[in-house]
Amino acid sequence: MELDTARIQRIFGIPPRDWRRILTRNLQSGRQPAGQSLDIFGYAELHRFAFYLTVDGLSRWMRESKIRFPAACCVCAREPSVWLASEPVQGSFPEGPREIQVAGIPHCPEHGSSGHARLLVEGGGMSDRVVWLSLTGTDPRFLTETRDLNQDGEVPPPWVAFPGQDSTSGFWKQSGEPWMATVFRPFWRALDSAGKTRYLQKWSAPQEWREWLEWLDQRG
């Protein structure tokens, strides 16, 4: 994990801290990360949530640079009346490092008065179909609701998410393992039998992947 201390200072007004030294000291003392809190890095005020975009979420993101936000101020959870236009998103996407804008961050009158977002948004991609976003803020409830709002709908199957990687590729035991373990497998196992059949037909599943998914189901 990396922390952009300059952006943290600009967005939240928190002076830069030597988070690498603080992290090392905390780990040496036996402390472990607690949930999404950044306390172990010396930023007890902040929380970070990361998630992969679903098919619908990715379409919205590529079309409008938008994600879904709850109807609450991202700082204090009060009813919003100001939707800040954008916050730069920095990260490494499939086509390389770039900066884009995310629109529609909700704020109440008090916390929107400064005219800039109080939410740090970062992102990256493993392929054209696999994009993750990381949100850092002060209100864990707001961040939790935002993550959940953007997890509805289907996720792309592995043969579409990572074209060129067959079911026996070592990729799935290396860089592709986190996505498979935390995104695709939970999605697949939540489908009932009819839902799995529709999904395989919709995404034109190759025979090798049908056999692999049958094996996965047999494992339980």
C-alpha positions in Angstrom: 0.0 0.0 0.0 1.2 3.5 -0.8 -0.1 6.7 0.8 -0.1 10.0 -1.2 0.7 12.3 1.7 0.5 15.4 -0.4 -3.0 14.7 -1.6 -4.0 13.7 1.9 -2.9 17.1 3.1 -4.7 18.9 0.3 -8.0 17.1 0.7 -8.2 16.5 4.5 -5.8 19.2 5.9 -3.7 16.5 7.7 0.0 17.4 7.7 2.3 14.7 6.0 3.4 11.9 8.3 6.3 9.5 7.9 3.9 6.6 7.4 6.6 4.1 6.4 8.5 4.6 9.6 5.3 4.5 11.7 4.2 1.3 9.9 7.5 -0.4 10.5 7.5 0.6 14.2 3.9 -0.6 14.7 4.5 -3.9 13.0 7.7 -4.5 15.0 5.7 -3.9 18.2 3.2 -6.5 17.2 0.3 -4.3 16.0 -1.7 -5.5 13.0 -3.9 -3.6 10.6 -7.5 -3.2 11.9 -10.1 -3.4 9.2 -10.0 -0.5 6.8 -8.5 2.0 9.3 -5.2 3.7 8.4 -4.3 4.0 12.0 -1.3 1.6 11.7 0.1 4.0 9.1 -0.2 7.0 11.5 -3.5 8.3 10.0 -6.1 7.4 12.7 -8.5 9.9 11.2 -8.7 8.0 7.9 -10.2 4.8 6.5 -9.7 3.2 3.1 -12.0 0.9 1.1 -11.1 -0.7 -2.2 -13.4 -2.6 -4.6 -13.6 -3.9 -8.2 -16.2 -2.5 -10.5 -18.9 -4.8 -11.8 -19.9 -4.8 -15.4 -22.6 -2.1 -14.9 -20.3 -0.1 -12.7 -17.4 -0.2 -15.2 -19.8 0.9 -18.0 -20.9 3.9 -15.9 -17.3 4.7 -15.0 -16.0 4.6 -18.6 -19.0 6.5 -19.9 -19.4 9.2 -17.2 -16.4 8.9 -14.8 -19.0 8.3 -12.1 -19.6 5.8 -9.3 -22.7 5.6 -7.1 -22.6 7.5 -3.8 -25.1 7.2 -0.9 -27.4 10.2 -0.3 -25.3 11.5 2.6 -22.4 13.9 3.1 -19.2 11.9 2.8 -17.8 13.7 5.9 -20.6 13.7 8.4 -23.4 11.6 6.8 -25.9 14.5 6.9 -28.3 15.1 4.0 -26.3 16.6 1.1 -27.1 19.7 -0.8 -23.8 20.1 -2.7 -22.4 17.7 -5.2 -18.9 18.6 -5.9 -18.1 18.3 -9.6 -15.0 16.3 -9.5 -11.9 14.9 -7.8 -8.9 13.8 -9.7 -8.4 10.0 -9.8 -4.8 8.9 -10.0 -3.6 5.5 -10.8 -2.2 2.9 -13.1 -4.8 1.6 -15.6 -4.3 -0.9 -18.4 -3.2 1.7 -20.9 -0.7 3.2 -18.4 -0.7 5.8 -15.6 -3.3 8.5 -16.0 -5.5 10.9 -14.2 -9.3 11.2 -14.7 -12.1 12.8 -12.8 -14.9 11.3 -10.7 -18.1 13.4 -10.5 -20.9 13.9 -8.0 -19.3 13.6 -4.6 -22.0 14.6 -2.0 -21.5 17.1 0.7 -23.6 19.0 3.2 -23.6 22.8 3.1 -20.9 23.0 5.9 -18.5 20.6 4.4 -19.1 21.6 0.8 -18.4 25.3 1.4 -14.7 25.0 0.5 -15.6 23.8 -3.0 -13.3 20.7 -3.1 -13.8 17.1 -2.4 -13.0 15.5 1.0 -12.7 12.1 -0.5 -9.4 10.7 -1.9 -10.1 8.6 -5.0 -7.5 6.3 -6.5 -7.7 3.6 -9.1 -6.1 1.1 -11.3 -6.7 -1.7 -13.8 -5.5 -5.2 -14.5 -7.2 -5.3 -17.9 -9.8 -3.3 -19.9 -12.5 -5.2 -17.9 -10.9 -5.3 -14.5 -10.8 -1.9 -12.8 -10.5 -1.3 -9.1 -11.1 1.9 -7.1 -9.8 2.9 -3.7 -11.7 5.5 -1.6 -10.1 7.1 1.4 -12.2 9.2 3.8 -13.1 10.0 7.3 -16.5 8.3 7.6 -16.3 4.5 7.4 -20.1 4.2 7.1 -20.1 6.3 4.0 -17.3 4.4 2.5 -19.0 1.0 3.3 -22.2 2.2 1.6 -20.4 3.5 -1.4 -18.6 0.2 -1.8 -21.8 -1.8 -1.5 -23.6 0.5 -4.0 -21.0 -0.3 -6.6 -21.1 -4.1 -6.2 -24.4 -4.9 -7.8 -24.8 -6.8 -11.0 -22.6 -9.2 -12.8 -18.8 -9.4 -12.9 -17.1 -10.4 -16.2 -16.1 -14.1 -16.5 -12.3 -14.8 -16.4 -12.1 -15.6 -20.1 -13.5 -12.1 -20.8 -11.8 -10.3 -17.9 -8.4 -11.6 -18.9 -8.4 -12.7 -22.6 -5.5 -14.9 -23.5 -5.3 -16.6 -20.0 -6.7 -20.1 -20.2 -8.0 -22.0 -17.2 -4.7 -23.8 -16.6 -2.5 -20.7 -16.8 -0.1 -19.9 -13.9 -1.6 -16.4 -14.0 -4.4 -17.6 -11.7 -1.9 -18.6 -9.0 -0.1 -15.3 -9.3 -1.3 -11.9 -10.2 -4.8 -13.1 -11.1 -5.4 -15.0 -7.9 -6.8 -12.0 -5.8 -9.4 -11.2 -8.4 -10.4 -14.8 -8.8 -10.6 -15.4 -5.1 -12.4 -12.2 -4.0 -14.4 -11.3 -7.1 -15.3 -14.1 -9.5 -15.5 -17.2 -7.3 -17.8 -15.5 -4.7 -20.0 -14.2 -7.5 -20.2 -17.6 -9.2 -21.0 -19.5 -6.1 -23.8 -17.1 -5.2 -25.6 -18.0 -8.5 -28.2 -20.8 -8.5 -28.2 -23.5 -11.1 -30.4 -21.6 -13.6 -28.4 -18.4 -13.1 -25.2 -20.2 -13.8 -26.6 -21.7 -17.0 -27.8 -18.2 -18.2 -24.5 -16.7 -17.3 -22.5 -19.3 -19.3 -24.8 -18.8 -22.3 -24.7 -15.0 -22.1 -20.9 -14.9 -22.0 -20.3 -17.7 -24.6 -18.3 -19.8 -22.2 -15.5 -21.9 -23.9 -15.7 -25.6 -23.1 -12.5 -25.6 -21.1 -13.9 -23.0 -18.8 -17.2 -24.9 -18.5 -15.2 -27.9 -17.4 -13.2 -25.8 -14.9 -16.4 -24.3 -13.4 -17.9 -27.8 -13.0 -14.7 -28.8 -11.2 -15.0 -25.7 -9.0 -18.6 -26.6 -8.1 -17.6 -30.2 -7.3 -15.1 -28.9 -4.8 -17.8 -27.1 -2.9 
